[in-house]
Amino acid sequence: MKSLLTMAVSLLTVAINGSALAQAYPTKPIRVIVPFVAGGSSDIVARAIALKFQDYLGQPGIVENRPGANGAIAAEFVAKAEPDGYTILVGSIGVFSINAALFRDLRYHPVRDFAPITLAVTTPNVLITKPGLTAKSVKEVVEFAKKNPDKLSYCSSGTGSSDHLTAELLKQMSETSIVHVPYKGGAACQTDIMGGQVDISFQNLGAVTSYIKANRMNALAVTARSRHPSLPDVPTAAEAGFPELVVTSWQAVAAPVKTPRDVVSKLNEAVVKALRSPDVRERMNQIGFDVVAGTPEEFGKFMQEEVARWTQVVNRGGIKPE
């Protein structure tokens, strides 16, 4: 009886403390951890959100960049942080889904270790080719690859990146063999596409739109459900004959898994307001991002689906981290 009473008192204390924490939150600055170097997509989104925390939460957001191991270092750090709402993660499709599919010894799992806050932004990839490539459509690229196995090359920003796995997905769908040339970032890949050293690539639409419009590379299809306003003449993958090749690169926000629900709700409300504010939305659109800013439940479901999808692609392709 005494042990049961002690347990009941302990549970009541936790509930009261959790409730008090949620009501008082926040009382100090919020650390916004970014798994990559400054200037990248995750960093841009994180800083846009953090700048609005003072307005919407009454406390500043302080961005900290902790790059390394495809974002796993920062993700593990946040997963093991105190679940009090003062340490959150703004990361990419790699951090929240692909890493779980690619790395067997990953020391965190996105579904198990994080409380979803929101899917922040998405951007489709676009299939680009070097200027002199004779294939002028996805169908022609596939036909050439079928007739000439391993004669076509594609570059990516690294093994396990969104652009790598999008190309791998096309290979699996079309049953073709195309040589992967991994780089340590998208910029080098784009440069070699324009220089003719590599044949094709799937790159984030916002990163290459200006090059496409300047005729420094060709665009064959966007991996979105509908045509993108910035490239209205470029067909979707479905229009090009691959309706299942719908892929978005995305950024999202999460907290340690045991963060109180009321705190997660406050964070969600603030992040959604930040992303939907006119100046932030305009900036996101300018760099090719579509603002999502949904509920924690919607992001949680989406994350599970993405982990399952890319696990299947990685396993089927026998992809190993480099």
C-alpha positions in Angstrom: 0.0 0.0 0.0 2.8 2.4 0.9 4.6 1.7 -2.3 1.4 2.4 -4.3 0.9 5.6 -2.4 4.5 6.7 -3.1 4.1 5.9 -6.7 0.8 7.9 -6.9 2.4 10.9 -5.2 5.4 10.7 -7.6 3.1 10.6 -10.7 1.1 13.5 -9.3 4.2 15.5 -8.7 5.4 14.9 -12.3 2.0 15.9 -13.7 2.0 19.1 -11.6 5.6 20.0 -12.5 4.9 19.3 -16.2 1.8 21.5 -16.1 3.6 24.3 -14.3 6.4 24.1 -16.9 4.0 24.4 -19.7 2.2 27.4 -18.2 5.4 29.3 -17.5 7.1 28.4 -20.7 9.3 30.0 -22.0 11.3 31.9 -19.4 14.6 31.9 -21.2 16.1 31.8 -24.7 15.4 28.8 -26.9 18.3 27.0 -28.6 17.6 26.2 -32.2 20.1 23.5 -33.3 21.0 23.2 -37.0 22.8 20.0 -38.2 24.7 21.7 -41.0 26.9 24.7 -41.6 25.6 28.2 -41.9 24.1 29.3 -45.2 22.4 26.0 -46.1 18.6 25.3 -46.3 18.2 24.1 -42.7 20.2 27.2 -41.5 18.1 29.6 -43.5 14.8 28.1 -42.2 16.1 28.0 -38.6 17.2 31.6 -38.6 13.9 32.8 -40.1 12.0 31.0 -37.4 14.3 32.0 -34.5 14.1 35.7 -35.4 10.4 35.6 -34.8 10.5 33.8 -31.4 10.9 37.1 -29.5 7.6 38.3 -31.1 5.6 35.2 -30.6 7.1 33.6 -27.4 8.6 36.6 -25.7 12.1 35.0 -25.7 14.8 35.0 -28.4 15.8 32.0 -30.4 19.5 31.4 -30.6 20.7 29.4 -33.6 23.6 26.9 -33.1 25.2 25.1 -36.0 26.5 21.6 -35.2 27.5 20.0 -38.5 28.8 16.5 -39.0 27.8 12.9 -39.9 25.0 13.8 -42.3 23.4 15.8 -39.5 23.5 12.9 -37.0 25.7 14.7 -34.5 23.2 17.5 -34.0 20.2 15.1 -34.1 21.6 12.9 -31.4 22.5 16.0 -29.3 18.9 17.2 -29.4 17.4 13.8 -29.0 19.3 13.5 -25.7 18.7 17.1 -24.5 16.5 18.0 -21.6 12.9 17.7 -22.9 11.9 21.1 -21.6 11.3 23.0 -24.9 14.5 25.0 -24.7 16.4 22.9 -27.2 14.8 22.1 -30.6 16.1 20.9 -34.0 15.6 22.3 -37.4 16.7 19.7 -39.9 16.3 18.2 -43.3 14.8 15.1 -45.0 18.2 13.4 -44.4 18.1 14.0 -40.6 14.5 13.1 -40.1 14.2 10.1 -42.6 17.0 9.1 -44.8 19.6 8.7 -42.1 17.4 6.1 -40.4 17.3 4.2 -43.7 21.0 4.5 -44.5 23.0 4.1 -41.3 22.8 0.9 -39.3 24.6 2.3 -36.3 22.6 5.5 -36.0 22.5 6.6 -32.4 19.0 8.2 -32.7 15.9 7.4 -34.6 13.6 10.2 -35.8 10.3 8.5 -35.1 11.4 7.2 -31.7 13.4 10.1 -30.3 11.6 13.2 -31.4 8.4 15.0 -30.7 7.3 16.5 -34.1 6.6 20.2 -34.1 5.9 20.9 -37.8 6.9 20.2 -41.3 8.3 23.7 -42.2 8.9 23.9 -46.0 9.2 21.7 -49.0 10.8 22.0 -52.4 10.6 19.6 -55.3 13.7 18.4 -57.2 14.1 19.0 -60.9 15.8 16.6 -63.3 18.6 18.6 -65.0 21.0 17.7 -67.8 24.2 19.1 -69.2 23.6 21.5 -72.1 24.7 19.2 -74.9 22.9 16.0 -73.8 20.9 14.6 -76.8 18.1 13.3 -74.6 15.5 16.0 -74.3 12.9 14.3 -72.1 12.8 11.8 -69.2 11.6 9.1 -71.7 14.6 9.7 -73.9 17.0 9.6 -70.9 15.5 6.2 -69.8 15.6 4.9 -73.4 19.3 5.8 -73.7 20.1 4.3 -70.3 18.4 1.0 -71.3 20.3 0.8 -74.5 23.6 1.9 -73.0 24.0 0.6 -69.4 26.4 2.5 -67.3 27.2 5.0 -70.1 25.1 7.8 -68.5 26.3 9.5 -65.2 24.4 11.4 -62.6 25.9 13.5 -59.8 24.5 14.2 -56.3 25.4 16.3 -53.3 26.4 13.1 -51.5 25.4 9.5 -50.7 22.1 9.4 -49.0 21.1 12.9 -50.1 17.6 13.7 -51.5 19.0 14.2 -55.0 20.9 10.9 -54.8 17.9 8.9 -53.7 15.6 10.6 -56.2 17.9 9.4 -59.0 18.0 5.9 -57.4 14.2 5.8 -57.3 14.1 6.6 -61.0 16.7 3.9 -61.7 14.6 1.4 -59.8 11.3 2.4 -61.5 12.8 2.4 -65.0 15.1 -0.7 -64.4 18.1 1.2 -65.7 21.8 1.3 -64.7 23.3 4.8 -64.4 26.6 5.7 -62.8 26.5 7.6 -59.5 29.1 10.4 -59.0 28.7 11.7 -55.4 30.0 15.1 -54.4 30.3 16.8 -51.1 27.6 19.3 -51.8 25.2 20.4 -54.5 27.2 23.4 -55.8 30.1 21.2 -57.2 27.6 18.9 -58.8 25.8 21.8 -60.5 29.1 23.2 -61.7 30.1 19.9 -63.4 26.6 19.6 -65.0 27.0 23.0 -66.5 30.6 22.1 -67.6 29.5 18.9 -69.2 31.5 16.6 -66.9 28.4 14.8 -65.7 25.2 14.0 -67.7 22.2 14.4 -65.4 21.2 15.2 -61.8 18.2 15.8 -59.6 18.7 19.1 -57.8 16.6 21.2 -55.5 14.5 23.4 -57.7 15.4 26.6 -55.9 19.1 26.0 -56.2 19.2 25.7 -60.0 16.3 27.7 -61.3 18.5 30.7 -62.3 20.9 28.4 -64.2 18.0 26.8 -66.1 16.6 30.1 -67.1 20.1 31.2 -68.3 20.3 28.1 -70.5 23.3 26.8 -68.6 21.5 23.5 -68.0 18.4 21.8 -69.3 15.3 20.9 -67.2 13.3 17.8 -68.1 10.9 17.3 -65.2 10.0 18.5 -61.7 9.3 15.9 -59.0 6.1 17.6 -57.8 2.4 16.9 -58.2 1.9 20.0 -60.3 4.1 22.3 -62.4 6.0 24.9 -60.4 5.3 28.6 -61.0 9.0 29.4 -61.4 9.4 26.8 -64.2 5.9 26.6 -65.8 7.1 25.1 -69.0 8.8 22.1 -67.3 6.5 19.0 -67.0 5.9 17.1 -63.8 7.4 13.6 -63.4 3.8 12.3 -63.8 3.4 14.1 -67.2 6.8 12.6 -68.1 5.5 9.1 -67.5 6.5 8.5 -63.9 3.6 9.3 -61.6 5.2 7.8 -58.5 8.3 10.0 -58.8 6.9 12.6 -56.5 9.8 13.7 -54.2 10.3 16.8 -52.1 13.3 17.9 -50.2 12.1 19.3 -46.9 13.0 21.0 -43.6 11.2 20.4 -40.4 11.2 21.2 -36.7 11.2 18.8 -33.7 12.0 18.6 -30.0 13.1 15.7 -27.7 10.4 13.1 -27.5 9.4 13.6 -23.9 8.8 17.4 -24.3 5.4 18.1 -22.7 2.5 18.3 -25.1 1.5 21.8 -24.1 5.1 23.0 -24.7 5.1 21.4 -28.1 1.8 23.1 -28.9 3.3 26.5 -27.9 6.3 25.9 -30.1 4.1 24.7 -33.0 2.0 27.9 -32.7 5.0 30.1 -32.7 6.8 28.3 -35.6 3.7 28.3 -37.7 3.1 32.0 -37.2 6.8 32.7 -38.1 6.6 30.7 -41.3 3.3 32.2 -42.3 4.4 35.8 -41.6 4.5 37.7 -44.9 8.2 38.5 -44.9 9.3 34.9 -44.1 6.9 33.4 -46.6 8.1 35.8 -49.3 11.7 34.9 -48.6 11.0 31.2 -48.6 9.2 31.5 -51.9 12.1 33.4 -53.4 14.5 30.6 -52.8 12.1 27.9 -54.1 10.5 26.7 -50.8 6.8 26.2 -50.3 5.7 26.9 -46.8 3.8 24.0 -45.1 3.6 24.9 -41.4 1.1 22.2 -40.3 0.3 20.4 -37.1 2.6 18.1 -35.1 0.4 15.1 -35.9 0.6 15.8 -39.7 4.4 16.0 -39.5 4.6 12.9 -37.4 2.6 10.9 -39.9 4.6 12.3 -42.8 7.9 11.5 -41.1 6.9 7.9 -40.6 5.9 7.6 -44.3 9.2 9.1 -45.4 11.3 6.7 -43.3 9.4 3.7 -44.7 9.7 5.0 -48.3 13.4 5.7 -48.2 14.2 2.5 -46.3 12.7 0.5 -49.1 14.7 2.5 -51.7 18.0 2.1 -49.8 17.4 -1.7 -49.2 16.4 -2.4 -52.8 19.3 -0.4 -54.2 21.8 -1.9 -51.7 23.0 1.6 -50.9 25.8 1.9 -48.4 27.1 5.1 -46.7 30.5 6.3 -47.9 
